[in-house]
């Protein structure tokens, strides 16, 4: 993944500030204990101008994640959405990645953040294919991680919480060091959970399966989009536990996420998946998804939040 190219403005607690002025104190509670929540959101360049994909749903998940931590973000859903739009426009971006983050700030020292101030920042910057353009076309190689996905009995897996991603970092680093593109994490019951930053789907005999939320997976916005698109296309989609060996015997496997979009998996643990490339179901879902994000599918226009007035 390429380094971030700085933009001009960052939204900080309701104000636009210069990129270089976005700083937090070393005693920020989140820095020490992981007590923050964040989102990843994409804005796409369309023939009708820039459009943010499922903006409201992302900001609602930010609010929901914060509620799990008993964190009150001092901005309404509408204010957060408006801030994202303004940030993209002020930075002159057409296609970009938007990262809102809210976290407990500075007050004292100790694990309990009750009564701490909450800071909210939002950054937008240019962003390409998270797992590579080649990966989107021909698939990526994955390794089953020795690290298990965090358990719902230990951490609130339904929330997109900063501290959770130590688990992801360990798994992804291990996979990359072994020469793979991404990791697949099992849960404590030895069923498939998700990637280090993606949900996972399998395809067998035309039936699409994905782990249920009870498997400890994050309720992904792109996961939800793909389920809805697939069902609209008359595919059978089942949320059910998936064993590791089922990954090896599936016709297709693909991953979804705001960053990863819809990325096929061509190999898992040195075993080819299906024909060893992007399968037809994955490609069909990708093709529909690309038309949606480009504003070329009228049925899903409600998913796009256009930044400019349309004639």
C-alpha positions in Angstrom: 0.0 0.0 0.0 1.4 3.4 -1.0 2.1 6.2 1.5 -0.6 8.8 2.2 -0.3 12.0 0.1 -1.2 14.8 2.5 -4.2 17.0 1.7 -4.7 20.6 2.9 -7.4 20.3 5.5 -8.4 18.1 8.4 -11.7 18.4 10.2 -11.1 18.6 13.9 -13.8 19.0 16.5 -16.0 21.0 14.2 -13.3 23.1 12.6 -11.1 22.9 9.5 -7.5 23.0 10.4 -4.3 22.6 8.4 -3.1 19.0 7.9 0.1 19.7 9.8 -1.8 21.1 12.8 -3.6 17.9 13.6 -1.9 16.7 16.8 -2.9 14.9 19.9 -1.3 14.8 23.4 0.9 11.9 24.4 -1.4 11.2 27.4 -4.4 10.7 25.1 -6.4 7.8 26.6 -6.9 6.1 23.3 -3.2 6.1 22.6 -2.6 4.1 25.7 -5.7 1.9 25.8 -7.2 1.7 22.4 -10.4 3.5 23.4 -11.4 5.0 20.1 -13.7 4.3 17.3 -13.3 4.9 13.6 -14.7 4.4 10.1 -13.4 3.9 6.6 -15.5 5.5 3.9 -15.0 5.8 0.1 -15.8 8.7 -2.2 -16.0 7.8 -5.9 -15.6 10.0 -8.9 -18.8 9.7 -11.1 -20.0 11.4 -14.2 -22.2 13.5 -11.9 -19.4 14.5 -9.6 -17.9 13.0 -6.5 -20.2 10.8 -4.4 -19.7 9.2 -1.0 -20.8 5.6 -0.8 -23.3 4.8 2.0 -22.2 7.8 4.1 -25.0 7.8 6.6 -24.6 4.1 7.3 -20.9 4.5 8.0 -21.5 7.4 10.4 -24.3 5.5 12.1 -21.9 2.7 12.7 -19.4 5.2 14.1 -22.1 6.3 16.6 -23.0 2.7 17.4 -19.4 1.7 18.0 -19.0 4.8 20.3 -22.1 3.8 22.3 -20.5 0.4 23.0 -17.6 2.3 24.7 -20.1 4.6 26.5 -18.6 7.4 24.4 -20.8 10.3 23.5 -19.7 11.9 20.2 -20.6 15.5 20.5 -21.9 15.8 16.9 -25.1 14.6 15.4 -25.3 12.1 12.5 -26.2 14.9 10.2 -23.3 17.1 11.4 -20.8 14.2 10.8 -22.2 13.6 7.3 -22.0 17.3 6.5 -18.4 17.5 7.8 -17.4 14.6 5.5 -18.9 16.3 2.5 -17.3 19.6 3.3 -13.9 18.0 3.9 -13.8 16.3 0.5 -15.0 19.5 -1.3 -12.5 21.8 0.6 -9.6 19.5 -0.3 -10.7 19.4 -4.0 -10.9 15.6 -4.1 -12.8 13.6 -6.6 -12.1 10.1 -5.4 -10.8 9.5 -1.9 -10.8 7.6 1.4 -12.4 9.3 4.4 -11.3 8.4 7.9 -13.4 9.7 10.8 -12.1 8.9 14.3 -13.5 9.7 17.8 -11.5 8.9 20.9 -11.1 9.6 24.6 -8.7 12.4 25.1 -6.7 13.7 28.1 -7.7 13.9 31.7 -5.8 11.5 33.9 -4.1 8.2 33.8 -5.8 4.8 34.2 -7.9 2.4 32.1 -11.3 3.9 33.1 -12.2 6.7 30.6 -15.4 7.8 32.3 -15.6 11.6 32.3 -12.8 12.0 29.7 -13.3 14.5 26.9 -14.1 13.0 23.4 -12.2 14.3 20.4 -13.4 13.8 16.8 -11.3 14.2 13.7 -11.8 13.5 10.1 -9.2 13.0 7.3 -9.7 12.6 3.6 -7.0 11.6 1.1 -6.4 9.9 -2.2 -6.6 6.1 -2.1 -6.3 3.3 -4.6 -7.0 -0.4 -4.4 -6.1 -1.6 -0.9 -5.0 -5.0 -2.0 -3.8 -3.9 -5.4 -5.3 -3.5 -8.9 -3.8 -6.9 -9.8 -5.6 -8.4 -6.8 -8.9 -7.0 -7.9 -8.6 -8.6 -11.3 -6.9 -11.9 -10.6 -7.2 -12.5 -6.9 -4.9 -12.5 -3.9 -3.1 -15.2 -1.8 -4.2 -15.7 1.8 -2.8 -17.5 4.8 -4.8 -18.9 7.6 -3.4 -17.0 10.6 -2.1 -18.6 13.8 -3.8 -15.7 15.6 -7.5 -16.2 16.2 -10.1 -13.5 15.7 -10.9 -11.7 19.0 -13.8 -13.3 20.8 -17.2 -11.6 21.4 -16.9 -12.8 25.0 -13.7 -10.8 25.4 -14.2 -7.7 23.2 -17.2 -6.0 21.5 -16.6 -7.4 18.0 -19.7 -5.6 16.7 -17.9 -2.2 17.1 -15.2 -0.8 14.9 -13.0 0.0 17.9 -9.3 1.1 17.7 -7.9 -1.4 20.1 -9.4 -4.4 18.2 -7.0 -3.8 15.4 -3.9 -5.0 17.3 -5.4 -8.4 16.5 -5.6 -7.5 12.8 -2.0 -6.1 12.8 -0.6 -9.3 14.2 -2.4 -11.4 11.7 -1.6 -9.3 8.7 2.1 -8.8 9.6 2.4 -12.6 10.0 0.8 -13.2 6.6 2.9 -10.7 4.8 6.1 -12.0 6.4 5.2 -15.4 5.0 4.8 -14.0 1.5 1.0 -13.8 1.4 -1.2 -10.8 0.6 -3.6 -11.1 3.5 -4.6 -13.2 6.5 -7.8 -15.2 7.3 -8.6 -15.5 11.0 -10.5 -18.3 12.5 -12.5 -17.7 15.7 -12.2 -19.6 19.0 -14.6 -22.3 17.7 -12.2 -22.8 14.8 -14.7 -21.5 12.2 -13.8 -18.9 9.7 -14.3 -15.3 11.0 -12.8 -12.7 8.7 -9.6 -11.2 7.2 -7.5 -8.6 9.0 -9.7 -5.9 7.6 -12.3 -7.6 5.5 -15.3 -9.8 5.6 -15.2 -13.1 3.7 -17.5 -15.0 1.4 -17.4 -18.4 -0.3 -19.3 -19.6 -3.4 -20.1 -23.3 -3.9 -22.4 -24.5 -6.7 -23.8 -21.0 -7.1 -24.7 -20.6 -3.3 -23.0 -17.7 -1.5 -22.1 -18.1 2.1 -20.6 -15.7 4.7 -19.9 -16.1 8.4 -22.7 -14.8 10.7 -22.2 -11.9 13.0 -22.2 -14.4 15.9 -18.9 -15.7 14.5 -17.3 -12.5 15.9 -17.2 -10.6 12.6 -17.6 -6.9 12.1 -20.9 -6.0 10.5 -19.3 -4.6 7.4 -21.1 -2.0 5.3 -19.7 -3.6 2.1 -20.6 -7.0 3.4 -24.2 -5.8 3.7 -24.0 -4.2 0.2 -22.8 -7.4 -1.4 -25.5 -9.5 0.4 -28.2 -7.2 -0.9 -26.8 -7.0 -4.4 -26.5 -10.8 -4.6 -30.0 -11.4 -3.4 -31.3 -8.9 -5.8 -29.5 -10.9 -8.5 -31.4 -14.0 -7.3 -28.4 -15.7 -5.7 -29.0 -17.7 -2.5 -27.0 -16.0 0.3 -26.6 -17.9 3.6 -25.0 -16.6 6.8 -23.6 -19.7 8.3 -20.4 -21.0 10.0 -17.7 -22.0 7.5 -14.9 -24.4 8.3 -11.3 -24.0 7.2 -11.5 -27.0 5.0 -14.6 -25.6 3.3 -12.4 -22.6 2.2 -10.2 -25.1 0.3 -13.1 -26.8 -1.4 -15.1 -23.8 -2.4 -15.5 -22.8 -6.1 -14.8 -19.2 -5.2 -13.7 -17.1 -2.2 -13.8 -13.3 -2.1 -13.3 -10.6 0.5 -15.2 -7.4 1.0 -14.5 -4.1 2.8 -14.5 -0.4 2.2 -10.8 -0.5 1.5 -10.7 -3.9 -0.2 -14.0 -3.4 -2.1 -14.7 -6.8 -3.6 -11.4 -8.7 -3.9 -11.2 -12.3 -5.1 -9.0 -14.9 -3.4 -7.2 -17.1 -5.7 -5.1 -19.2 -3.2 -5.4 -20.1 0.5 -2.5 -21.8 2.3 -0.8 -22.8 -1.0 -4.0 -24.4 -2.3 -5.7 -22.9 -5.4 -9.3 -21.8 -4.9 -11.5 -23.1 -7.7 -9.7 -22.5 -11.0 -7.0 -20.4 -9.3 -8.3 -17.0 -10.4 -11.3 -14.7 -10.2 -14.5 -16.8 -10.4 -17.6 -15.8 -12.4 -19.9 -15.0 -9.4 -17.2 -12.7 -7.9 -16.7 -11.0 -11.3 -20.5 -10.5 -11.7 -20.8 -8.9 -8.2 -17.7 -6.7 -8.9 -19.2 -5.5 -12.2 -22.5 -4.6 -10.6 -20.6 -2.9 -7.7 -18.5 -0.8 -10.0 -21.5 0.4 -11.9 -23.2 1.3 -8.5 -20.2 3.4 -7.3 -19.9 5.2 -10.6 -23.6 6.2 -10.5 -24.5 4.0 -13.4 -27.1 1.8 -11.7 -30.4 3.6 -11.0 -31.6 0.9 -8.5 -28.9 1.8 -6.0 -28.6 5.6 -6.5 -29.8 6.0 -2.9 -26.5 4.6 -1.7 -24.6 7.6 -3.2 -24.3 10.9 -1.4 -23.4 13.4 -4.2 -21.4 16.4 -3.2 -22.6 18.6 -6.1 -26.1 19.5 -7.1 -27.3 17.3 -9.9 -29.3 18.8 -12.8 
